Amino acid sequence: MLASGSSGNAAFLATEKTRILVDVGLSMREIARRLAAVGEDLAHLDAILITHEHSDHVAGLPVLARNRNVRAVIYMTRLAAPSIDWGPARPVRLETFQAGAGFPIGDVEVQSFSIPHDARDPVGFRFEAEGLRIGVATDLGYIPESVKYHLRRADLLLLEANHDLDMLKVGPYPWSVKQRVMSRVGHLSNLVMYDYLLQDLDSSTAHLVLGHLSEQNNHPEIVRLMASQALEQRGLRPALAIAQQHHPSEVFQF
């Protein structure tokens, strides 16, 4: 995870042959800096996948798309792509897909799936390569059965834990924003995350990463405590990490 939170999101996935960036919610310069911290370079990216068009996921995308040193193909759903202000011209390296479609990128099999969020055509992703499976599901108001299906048997799972309900209710957001966040097309609360871990997390998950925490309405230690309690009740012991906004996570290796 290069960054995760309400101010900007980006993640990096690599095999020996393929390098993928998921979302560009930071400036191109900051993305490049955080990639360099793990020995990677924007120029070596094969693909950039976008979950949806909200600014905390695409803020750096137009500039990155115009950079001639970045040769990565940009993948977005066909409904979300027109909502981006690309600048002078739509990038030639843009590939659109139907939400729910699967496609290969190098030696990685990508499966997209629709998620309930108040964007044009938001998706999560499942990645499979070298016998491993990674699930990515953030920015969703609840977890329908269709999403649970795609997150099964994930060796690494990135799941949203956006807000503590009590903190949100007494926090600084206007009531209209609070209603949006709590809605079925908003963001996952700690309680929904807890219930998912208690009832649905696959026992094969080796790494659990909880992300997209609100800086105003949540705290990493609250998330860690609730997740640990749910995992303990299940008798599961995946490596637990809380993704942060202002610095990259550890590198998860298999």
C-alpha positions in Angstrom: 0.0 0.0 0.0 1.5 3.3 -1.1 -1.3 5.3 0.6 -4.7 4.6 2.0 -7.3 7.0 3.4 -9.7 9.8 2.6 -6.9 12.0 1.1 -5.4 9.6 -1.4 -5.1 6.0 -2.3 -2.7 3.9 -4.3 -1.4 0.3 -4.1 1.4 -1.5 -6.0 1.4 -5.2 -7.0 4.3 -7.0 -8.7 5.3 -10.4 -9.9 8.6 -11.3 -11.5 7.1 -10.2 -14.8 4.4 -7.7 -14.2 3.9 -4.4 -12.3 0.5 -2.9 -11.6 -0.6 0.3 -9.9 -4.1 0.3 -8.4 -5.4 3.9 -8.2 -3.5 7.2 -8.4 -4.9 9.2 -5.5 -1.6 11.0 -4.9 0.3 13.4 -7.2 2.5 11.8 -9.8 5.6 13.1 -7.9 4.5 11.5 -4.6 3.6 8.2 -6.3 7.1 8.1 -7.9 8.7 8.9 -4.5 6.8 6.2 -2.7 7.5 3.6 -5.4 11.2 4.5 -5.3 11.2 3.8 -1.6 10.5 0.1 -2.5 12.9 0.1 -5.4 10.3 0.6 -8.2 9.9 3.1 -10.9 6.9 4.6 -12.7 8.5 3.9 -16.0 8.4 0.2 -15.4 4.7 0.0 -14.7 2.8 -2.3 -17.1 -0.7 -1.2 -16.0 -2.7 1.3 -14.0 -6.1 0.1 -12.7 -8.7 2.5 -11.4 -11.4 1.5 -9.0 -13.6 4.6 -9.5 -13.4 8.3 -10.4 -13.4 10.0 -6.9 -10.5 12.4 -6.5 -8.9 10.4 -3.7 -8.3 7.7 -6.3 -7.5 9.6 -9.4 -6.0 12.9 -8.3 -2.7 12.2 -10.0 -4.0 10.3 -13.0 -4.3 13.0 -15.7 -0.8 14.2 -15.2 0.6 10.6 -15.1 -1.4 9.8 -18.2 0.3 12.6 -20.1 3.9 11.7 -19.0 5.7 10.2 -22.0 8.0 8.2 -19.7 5.1 6.2 -18.3 4.1 3.5 -20.8 1.5 1.7 -18.6 -1.9 1.0 -20.0 -4.7 2.6 -18.0 -7.7 0.4 -17.3 -11.1 1.9 -16.2 -14.7 0.9 -16.6 -16.3 2.3 -19.7 -18.8 4.4 -17.6 -16.2 5.9 -15.3 -13.6 6.9 -17.9 -15.6 9.9 -19.3 -15.8 11.4 -15.9 -12.1 12.1 -15.8 -10.8 15.5 -16.9 -8.0 14.2 -19.1 -6.8 17.6 -20.2 -6.1 18.3 -23.9 -6.9 14.8 -25.1 -8.0 11.4 -23.9 -4.9 9.2 -23.4 -4.2 6.7 -26.2 -3.1 4.1 -23.6 -6.6 4.0 -22.1 -8.5 0.7 -22.1 -12.0 0.5 -20.9 -13.8 -2.6 -19.6 -17.3 -3.6 -18.4 -17.6 -3.9 -14.7 -17.5 -7.6 -13.9 -15.1 -8.4 -16.7 -11.9 -10.4 -16.3 -8.7 -9.9 -18.3 -5.0 -10.7 -18.2 -2.2 -8.2 -17.6 1.1 -10.0 -18.1 1.1 -13.1 -15.9 -1.6 -11.7 -13.6 -5.3 -12.6 -14.1 -7.5 -9.6 -13.1 -11.2 -10.0 -12.2 -13.2 -6.9 -11.6 -16.5 -6.8 -9.6 -19.1 -4.2 -8.9 -19.2 -2.6 -5.5 -21.9 -0.5 -3.9 -20.5 3.1 -3.8 -21.8 6.5 -4.9 -19.6 6.7 -8.0 -20.3 6.2 -11.7 -19.3 2.5 -12.0 -17.1 1.5 -9.0 -15.3 -1.8 -8.9 -13.1 -3.9 -6.7 -10.4 -6.2 -8.0 -9.3 -9.8 -7.5 -5.8 -10.7 -8.7 -4.4 -14.2 -9.3 -0.8 -15.1 -10.2 1.6 -17.8 -9.4 -1.0 -19.7 -7.4 -1.8 -16.7 -5.2 -5.0 -14.6 -4.9 -5.3 -11.0 -3.7 -8.6 -9.3 -3.1 -9.1 -5.5 -3.0 -12.4 -4.1 -1.7 -12.6 -0.5 -0.4 -15.1 2.3 -0.9 -18.3 0.3 -0.4 -21.3 0.9 1.8 -21.9 -2.7 2.6 -20.6 -6.1 1.6 -23.1 -7.9 -0.7 -22.9 -11.7 -1.3 -21.4 -11.0 -4.8 -18.4 -9.2 -3.2 -18.0 -11.9 -0.6 -17.8 -14.4 -3.4 -14.9 -12.6 -5.1 -13.0 -12.2 -1.8 -13.0 -16.0 -1.0 -9.7 -17.8 -0.7 -7.7 -14.6 -0.8 -4.1 -15.1 0.4 -4.0 -11.3 1.0 -7.1 -9.2 1.5 -7.3 -5.4 1.5 -10.6 -4.4 3.2 -12.0 -1.1 4.1 -12.5 0.0 7.8 -13.4 3.6 7.2 -15.1 4.9 10.3 -16.1 4.4 13.9 -19.9 5.1 14.0 -19.8 7.0 17.3 -16.8 9.1 16.2 -18.6 9.9 12.9 -21.9 10.9 14.6 -20.2 13.4 16.9 -17.5 14.4 14.4 -17.0 17.6 12.3 -18.7 16.5 9.1 -22.0 18.1 8.0 -25.0 15.9 8.6 -25.5 15.4 4.9 -22.0 14.0 4.6 -22.4 11.8 7.6 -25.6 10.3 6.1 -23.7 9.7 2.8 -20.8 7.9 4.6 -23.2 5.7 6.6 -25.4 4.8 3.6 -25.4 1.6 1.6 -23.3 3.4 -1.1 -20.9 5.1 1.4 -18.1 3.5 3.4 -17.7 0.5 5.6 -17.8 1.1 9.3 -15.6 -0.8 11.8 -18.6 -2.7 12.9 -19.3 -4.0 9.4 -15.6 -4.9 9.0 -15.8 -6.8 12.4 -18.9 -8.7 11.3 -17.2 -9.7 8.0 -14.1 -11.0 9.8 -16.3 -12.9 12.3 -18.5 -14.5 9.8 -16.9 -14.5 6.3 -13.2 -14.1 6.3 -11.6 -17.2 4.7 -9.4 -19.2 6.9 -6.7 -19.3 4.2 -6.1 -15.6 4.3 -2.4 -15.1 5.4 -2.3 -11.3 5.3 -5.2 -9.0 6.2 -4.8 -5.3 5.4 -7.4 -2.9 6.7 -7.5 0.5 4.9 -9.2 3.7 3.9 -9.4 4.8 7.5 -10.9 8.2 8.0 -8.5 10.6 9.8 -11.4 12.5 11.3 -13.7 9.6 12.3 -11.5 6.6 13.1 -8.2 5.6 14.7 -5.8 2.8 13.8 -5.8 1.3 17.3 -9.6 1.1 17.4 -9.5 -0.8 14.1 -6.7 -3.0 15.2 -8.5 -3.9 18.5 -11.8 -4.7 16.8 -10.2 -6.8 14.1 -8.0 -8.6 16.6 -11.1 -9.4 18.7 -13.0 -10.9 15.7 -10.0 -12.9 14.6 -9.4 -14.3 18.1 -13.1 -15.4 18.2 -12.6 -17.2 14.9 -9.2 -18.7 16.0 -7.6 -17.1 12.9 -4.1 -15.6 12.9 -3.5 -13.8 9.6 -0.8 -11.1 9.7 -2.8 -7.9 10.4 -1.7 -4.6 9.1 -3.4 -1.1 9.1 -2.7 0.9 6.0 -1.8 4.5 6.6 -2.4 7.7 4.7 1.0 9.4 5.0 3.5 6.6 4.5 3.6 3.3 2.6 2.9 0.0 4.3 5.4 -2.8 4.7 6.0 -4.9 1.6 3.9 -8.1 1.7 5.8 -10.9 0.0 4.9 -14.4 -0.9 
